[in-house]
Amino acid sequence: MSDTTPTPTPRQWSPIHGDPYRPAPYRPERIAPEESLARAAGLRERMDERRTVRAFSPDPVPEQVVRDAIACAATAPSGAHQQPWTFALVKDPEVRRRIREAAEHEEKVSYDGRLGEEWLAALRPLGTDAVKAHMTDAPALIVVFQQRYWLGEDGTKRKHYYGDESVGIAVGMLLTALHLSGLAALIHTPSPMRFLGEVLNRPENEKAFAVIPVGYPADDCEVPDLVRKSLDQVLVEI
């Protein structure tokens, strides 16, 4: 006899504003200390290898890997579980060209004086400039938008809380997922970023948070020779 048990339909998110608290049991398997130590050490080592890449190969990447990384990012905690993010995956070469053109226009103004000498001095060791070839060299861009408020189909608006913090955590998890999946990325934040919403035709409640080129490093890729702070420089134990 064949198994005719139907596959459960995944629950779909809907706004929970004002709903009563409904607890659900949570009993994850506890990992043995030895295994936990091994996992933590391995993760620390792998994440220490992560670098921001600005020279990308045009080689295509497995699209499902990028989708899964975005799905991982979307598990991030958020204020009141409002999940105030949208991830626009941009593969179309012409759209990426338009984004690069607009970004370079803004960056040229910034590097020509809008940033100020103090900020330019901070950037100098990184070797950055107004040319953003990674926008078109990388096979995909992930443009992250922050939803400033929830917008219903009938025009209803509800405030989102801790939007910057929530989207920032999600972006960090996205970078982690991409790196652990073998892909390279960088965070690009042209200022101002209003053009991203216009090019991608995003709704009024969304504002651009970051552009993340995704791909493989170019064969001749170089990165700044930098040193991260050691654990004792960032950790305070009380």
C-alpha positions as a Markdown table, in Angstrom:
| # | Residue | x | y | z |
|---|---|---|---|---|
| 1 | Met | 0.0 | 0.0 | 0.0 |
| 2 | Ser | 1.4 | 3.4 | -1.0 |
| 3 | Asp | 1.8 | 6.1 | 1.6 |
| 4 | Thr | -0.9 | 8.7 | 0.8 |
| 5 | Thr | -0.1 | 10.9 | 3.8 |
| 6 | Pro | -0.3 | 14.5 | 2.4 |
| 7 | Thr | 2.8 | 16.7 | 2.7 |
| 8 | Pro | 2.1 | 19.4 | 5.3 |
| 9 | Thr | 1.6 | 22.8 | 3.8 |
| 10 | Pro | 4.1 | 25.3 | 5.3 |
| 11 | Arg | 2.6 | 28.0 | 7.4 |
| 12 | Gln | 2.6 | 31.4 | 5.7 |
| 13 | Trp | 3.5 | 34.5 | 7.6 |
| 14 | Ser | 0.8 | 37.1 | 8.2 |
| 15 | Pro | 0.9 | 40.2 | 10.4 |
| 16 | Ile | 0.5 | 39.3 | 14.0 |
| 17 | His | 0.1 | 42.9 | 15.3 |
| 18 | Gly | -2.1 | 42.8 | 18.4 |
| 19 | Asp | -2.6 | 39.0 | 18.4 |
| 20 | Pro | -2.5 | 37.2 | 21.7 |
| 21 | Tyr | 0.6 | 35.4 | 22.9 |
| 22 | Arg | 0.6 | 31.8 | 21.7 |
| 23 | Pro | 3.5 | 29.8 | 23.2 |
| 24 | Ala | 4.9 | 26.7 | 21.4 |
| 25 | Pro | 7.2 | 24.1 | 22.9 |
| 26 | Tyr | 10.9 | 24.4 | 22.0 |
| 27 | Arg | 13.1 | 21.4 | 22.8 |
| 28 | Pro | 16.2 | 21.5 | 20.6 |
| 29 | Glu | 18.7 | 18.6 | 21.1 |
| 30 | Arg | 21.4 | 19.6 | 23.5 |
| 31 | Ile | 24.9 | 19.1 | 21.9 |
| 32 | Ala | 27.5 | 17.4 | 24.0 |
| 33 | Pro | 30.2 | 19.8 | 25.2 |
| 34 | Glu | 32.9 | 18.2 | 23.2 |
| 35 | Glu | 30.9 | 18.5 | 20.0 |
| 36 | Ser | 30.0 | 22.0 | 20.8 |
| 37 | Leu | 33.6 | 23.0 | 21.4 |
| 38 | Ala | 34.6 | 21.4 | 18.1 |
| 39 | Arg | 31.8 | 23.1 | 16.1 |
| 40 | Ala | 32.6 | 26.5 | 17.7 |
| 41 | Ala | 36.4 | 26.2 | 16.9 |
| 42 | Gly | 35.7 | 25.1 | 13.3 |
| 43 | Leu | 33.2 | 28.0 | 12.8 |
| 44 | Arg | 35.7 | 30.5 | 14.3 |
| 45 | Glu | 38.4 | 29.2 | 11.9 |
| 46 | Arg | 36.2 | 29.3 | 8.8 |
| 47 | Met | 34.8 | 32.8 | 9.6 |
| 48 | Asp | 38.3 | 34.1 | 10.2 |
| 49 | Glu | 39.0 | 33.3 | 6.5 |
| 50 | Arg | 36.1 | 35.6 | 5.3 |
| 51 | Arg | 37.3 | 38.6 | 3.4 |
| 52 | Thr | 35.5 | 41.5 | 1.7 |
| 53 | Val | 36.1 | 41.0 | -2.1 |
| 54 | Arg | 36.0 | 43.7 | -4.7 |
| 55 | Ala | 37.3 | 41.7 | -7.7 |
| 56 | Phe | 34.8 | 39.1 | -8.9 |
| 57 | Ser | 34.9 | 36.4 | -11.5 |
| 58 | Pro | 31.9 | 36.6 | -14.0 |
| 59 | Asp | 31.5 | 32.9 | -13.6 |
| 60 | Pro | 27.9 | 32.0 | -12.6 |
| 61 | Val | 27.1 | 30.7 | -9.1 |
| 62 | Pro | 24.5 | 28.1 | -8.2 |
| 63 | Glu | 21.3 | 30.2 | -7.8 |
| 64 | Gln | 19.9 | 27.9 | -5.2 |
| 65 | Val | 22.9 | 28.5 | -2.9 |
| 66 | Val | 22.1 | 32.3 | -3.0 |
| 67 | Arg | 18.4 | 31.6 | -2.4 |
| 68 | Asp | 19.3 | 29.4 | 0.6 |
| 69 | Ala | 21.6 | 32.0 | 2.0 |
| 70 | Ile | 18.8 | 34.6 | 1.8 |
| 71 | Ala | 16.5 | 32.1 | 3.5 |
| 72 | Cys | 19.1 | 31.8 | 6.3 |
| 73 | Ala | 19.2 | 35.6 | 6.6 |
| 74 | Ala | 15.5 | 35.7 | 6.9 |
| 75 | Thr | 15.6 | 33.6 | 10.0 |
| 76 | Ala | 17.2 | 36.5 | 11.8 |
| 77 | Pro | 15.6 | 37.9 | 15.0 |
| 78 | Ser | 13.7 | 41.1 | 14.5 |
| 79 | Gly | 11.9 | 43.7 | 16.6 |
| 80 | Ala | 8.4 | 42.3 | 17.5 |
| 81 | His | 9.0 | 39.6 | 14.9 |
| 82 | Gln | 8.1 | 42.1 | 12.2 |
| 83 | Gln | 10.9 | 40.9 | 9.8 |
| 84 | Pro | 11.3 | 44.3 | 8.2 |
| 85 | Trp | 13.4 | 43.2 | 5.2 |
| 86 | Thr | 13.2 | 42.6 | 1.5 |
| 87 | Phe | 16.0 | 40.9 | -0.5 |
| 88 | Ala | 16.1 | 41.8 | -4.2 |
| 89 | Leu | 18.2 | 39.3 | -6.1 |
| 90 | Val | 19.4 | 41.1 | -9.3 |
| 91 | Lys | 20.8 | 38.9 | -12.1 |
| 92 | Asp | 19.8 | 40.9 | -15.1 |
| 93 | Pro | 23.0 | 42.4 | -16.6 |
| 94 | Glu | 21.2 | 45.6 | -17.8 |
| 95 | Val | 19.7 | 46.3 | -14.4 |
| 96 | Arg | 23.1 | 45.7 | -12.8 |
| 97 | Arg | 24.7 | 48.1 | -15.3 |
| 98 | Arg | 22.1 | 50.8 | -14.4 |
| 99 | Ile | 22.8 | 50.3 | -10.7 |
| 100 | Arg | 26.5 | 50.5 | -11.2 |
| 101 | Glu | 26.1 | 53.7 | -13.3 |
| 102 | Ala | 24.0 | 55.4 | -10.6 |
| 103 | Ala | 26.3 | 54.2 | -7.8 |
| 104 | Glu | 29.4 | 55.5 | -9.5 |
| 105 | His | 27.8 | 58.9 | -10.0 |
| 106 | Glu | 27.1 | 59.2 | -6.3 |
| 107 | Glu | 30.5 | 57.8 | -5.3 |
| 108 | Lys | 32.4 | 60.2 | -7.6 |
| 109 | Val | 30.6 | 63.1 | -5.8 |
| 110 | Ser | 31.5 | 61.6 | -2.5 |
| 111 | Tyr | 35.2 | 60.9 | -3.3 |
| 112 | Asp | 35.5 | 64.3 | -4.8 |
| 113 | Gly | 34.7 | 66.0 | -1.5 |
| 114 | Arg | 31.4 | 65.1 | -0.1 |
| 115 | Leu | 32.9 | 62.5 | 2.2 |
| 116 | Gly | 35.3 | 64.8 | 3.9 |
| 117 | Glu | 39.0 | 64.2 | 4.4 |
| 118 | Glu | 38.6 | 62.4 | 7.7 |
| 119 | Trp | 36.4 | 59.7 | 6.1 |
| 120 | Leu | 38.6 | 59.5 | 3.0 |
| 121 | Ala | 41.7 | 59.0 | 5.3 |
| 122 | Ala | 39.9 | 56.1 | 7.0 |
| 123 | Leu | 39.1 | 54.5 | 3.6 |
| 124 | Arg | 42.6 | 55.0 | 2.2 |
| 125 | Pro | 44.1 | 51.7 | 3.6 |
| 126 | Leu | 41.4 | 49.7 | 1.9 |
| 127 | Gly | 42.2 | 50.9 | -1.6 |
| 128 | Thr | 38.7 | 51.9 | -2.5 |
| 129 | Asp | 37.6 | 54.5 | -5.1 |
| 130 | Ala | 34.6 | 55.6 | -7.1 |
| 131 | Val | 34.9 | 52.8 | -9.6 |
| 132 | Lys | 32.5 | 50.0 | -8.7 |
| 133 | Ala | 33.3 | 47.3 | -11.2 |
| 134 | His | 32.0 | 44.6 | -8.8 |
| 135 | Met | 28.5 | 45.8 | -9.6 |
| 136 | Thr | 28.7 | 44.3 | -13.1 |
| 137 | Asp | 31.5 | 41.8 | -12.7 |
| 138 | Ala | 29.8 | 39.8 | -10.1 |
| 139 | Pro | 27.0 | 37.5 | -11.5 |
| 140 | Ala | 24.4 | 38.7 | -9.0 |
| 141 | Leu | 23.6 | 41.5 | -6.6 |
| 142 | Ile | 21.5 | 41.2 | -3.5 |
| 143 | Val | 20.0 | 44.6 | -2.7 |
| 144 | Val | 18.7 | 44.6 | 0.8 |
| 145 | Phe | 15.8 | 46.9 | 1.6 |
| 146 | Gln | 14.5 | 47.9 | 5.0 |
| 147 | Gln | 10.7 | 48.1 | 5.3 |
| 148 | Arg | 10.2 | 51.3 | 7.3 |
| 149 | Tyr | 6.6 | 50.3 | 8.1 |
| 150 | Trp | 4.2 | 47.5 | 7.2 |
| 151 | Leu | 2.1 | 48.4 | 4.2 |
| 152 | Gly | -1.1 | 46.5 | 3.7 |
| 153 | Glu | -2.9 | 46.0 | 0.4 |
| 154 | Asp | -5.6 | 48.4 | 1.5 |
| 155 | Gly | -3.0 | 51.1 | 2.4 |
| 156 | Thr | -2.9 | 50.3 | 6.1 |
| 157 | Lys | 0.4 | 51.3 | 7.7 |
| 158 | Arg | 1.9 | 50.0 | 10.9 |
| 159 | Lys | 5.2 | 51.1 | 12.4 |
| 160 | His | 8.1 | 48.7 | 12.4 |
| 161 | Tyr | 10.3 | 48.7 | 15.5 |
| 162 | Tyr | 14.1 | 48.4 | 15.6 |
| 163 | Gly | 14.3 | 48.3 | 11.9 |
| 164 | Asp | 18.0 | 49.2 | 11.6 |
| 165 | Glu | 19.1 | 46.7 | 14.2 |
| 166 | Ser | 16.9 | 43.9 | 12.7 |
| 167 | Val | 18.1 | 44.3 | 9.1 |
| 168 | Gly | 21.7 | 44.7 | 10.2 |
| 169 | Ile | 21.5 | 41.3 | 12.0 |
| 170 | Ala | 19.9 | 39.8 | 8.9 |
| 171 | Val | 22.7 | 41.1 | 6.7 |
| 172 | Gly | 25.3 | 39.7 | 9.0 |
| 173 | Met | 23.7 | 36.3 | 8.8 |
| 174 | Leu | 23.5 | 36.6 | 5.0 |
| 175 | Leu | 27.3 | 37.3 | 4.8 |
| 176 | Thr | 27.9 | 34.3 | 7.0 |
| 177 | Ala | 25.7 | 32.0 | 5.0 |
| 178 | Leu | 27.3 | 33.1 | 1.7 |
| 179 | His | 30.8 | 32.6 | 3.1 |
| 180 | Leu | 30.1 | 29.2 | 4.5 |
| 181 | Ser | 28.6 | 28.2 | 1.2 |
| 182 | Gly | 31.9 | 29.1 | -0.6 |
| 183 | Leu | 30.9 | 32.4 | -2.1 |
| 184 | Ala | 32.4 | 35.8 | -1.8 |
| 185 | Ala | 30.6 | 39.1 | -1.1 |
| 186 | Leu | 31.0 | 42.7 | 0.0 |
| 187 | Ile | 28.8 | 45.3 | 1.6 |
| 188 | His | 28.4 | 48.4 | -0.6 |
| 189 | Thr | 26.4 | 51.4 | 0.7 |
| 190 | Pro | 26.5 | 54.2 | -1.9 |
| 191 | Ser | 25.2 | 57.4 | -0.4 |
| 192 | Pro | 22.5 | 58.4 | -1.0 |
| 193 | Met | 20.8 | 55.2 | -2.1 |
| 194 | Arg | 17.4 | 56.4 | -3.1 |
| 195 | Phe | 18.2 | 55.4 | -6.8 |
| 196 | Leu | 18.1 | 51.7 | -5.8 |
| 197 | Gly | 14.4 | 51.9 | -5.0 |
| 198 | Glu | 13.7 | 53.7 | -8.2 |
| 199 | Val | 15.7 | 51.3 | -10.4 |
| 200 | Leu | 14.1 | 48.3 | -8.8 |
| 201 | Asn | 10.6 | 49.8 | -8.5 |
| 202 | Arg | 10.3 | 49.1 | -4.8 |
| 203 | Pro | 7.2 | 50.3 | -2.8 |
| 204 | Glu | 7.2 | 53.5 | -0.8 |
| 205 | Asn | 7.7 | 51.8 | 2.6 |
| 206 | Glu | 11.1 | 50.4 | 1.6 |
| 207 | Lys | 14.4 | 52.1 | 1.8 |
| 208 | Ala | 17.7 | 50.7 | 0.5 |
| 209 | Phe | 20.0 | 49.3 | 3.2 |
| 210 | Ala | 22.9 | 47.8 | 1.3 |
| 211 | Val | 24.0 | 46.3 | -2.0 |
| 212 | Ile | 25.8 | 43.0 | -1.8 |
| 213 | Pro | 27.6 | 41.7 | -4.9 |
| 214 | Val | 27.9 | 37.9 | -4.8 |
| 215 | Gly | 30.1 | 35.5 | -6.7 |
| 216 | Tyr | 33.5 | 33.9 | -6.8 |
| 217 | Pro | 36.7 | 35.9 | -6.4 |
| 218 | Ala | 38.5 | 36.7 | -9.7 |
| 219 | Asp | 41.7 | 34.7 | -10.4 |
| 220 | Asp | 43.8 | 37.8 | -9.8 |
| 221 | Cys | 41.8 | 39.0 | -6.8 |
| 222 | Glu | 43.7 | 40.9 | -4.1 |
| 223 | Val | 42.4 | 42.1 | -0.8 |
| 224 | Pro | 43.9 | 44.6 | 1.7 |
| 225 | Asp | 46.6 | 43.1 | 4.0 |
| 226 | Leu | 44.6 | 43.7 | 7.2 |
| 227 | Val | 44.7 | 42.3 | 10.7 |
| 228 | Arg | 41.5 | 41.8 | 12.8 |
| 229 | Lys | 41.4 | 42.7 | 16.5 |
| 230 | Ser | 42.3 | 39.8 | 18.7 |
| 231 | Leu | 39.7 | 38.3 | 21.1 |
| 232 | Asp | 41.2 | 40.1 | 24.1 |
| 233 | Gln | 40.7 | 43.4 | 22.3 |
| 234 | Val | 37.0 | 43.0 | 21.7 |
| 235 | Leu | 35.9 | 40.8 | 24.7 |
| 236 | Val | 35.2 | 42.1 | 28.2 |
| 237 | Glu | 34.4 | 39.4 | 30.8 |
| 238 | Ile | 32.8 | 40.6 | 34.0 |
